[in-house]
Amino acid sequence: MATPTRDSIATAMRDIDICMMTTRSPNGGMTSRPMSNNAEVEWTGDNWFFSRPDTRKMREIEAEPEVTLDFEGEGLWITVRGTARVHTDEALMREHWTPDIEKWFGGELDADKLRLIQVEAREAEAYGREEGIVAMG
């Protein structure tokens, strides 16, 4: 079985559109929800997601920014552990906006009604055709 590398994980993640983002709720429990990874994005150790600002997910990230992202591909499962940061900069949002995102938010980018979540990976762990942990720092 092969040991994963940053490049092999990046290649696998490019083909996976939806991941599960897990945050910590105020009572200490874990909350997961599906998020679009905007497939075909080059992964450099950061994952980018759009969200409306008035969601439970955003409140949980603001209170506790440590998150996990779980991806499932063909014969491969990847867990990314990292820190979430919330951005409101419209220019940065435009860098990460793709036409596929419009279906989730009803059309064109409206920076006043959206937030951009950046998850800076601390480590990525793979299972399946590759197994092991890749440190990201």
Buried (B, 14 or more C-beta within 10 A) or exposed (E): EEEBBBEBBBEBBBEBBEBBBBBBEEEEEEBBEEBBBBEEBEBEBBBBBBBEEEEEBBBBBEEBBBBBBBBBBEEBBBBBBBEBEBBEEBEBBEEBBEEEBEEBBEEEBEBEEBBBBBBBBBBBBBBBBBBEEBEBE
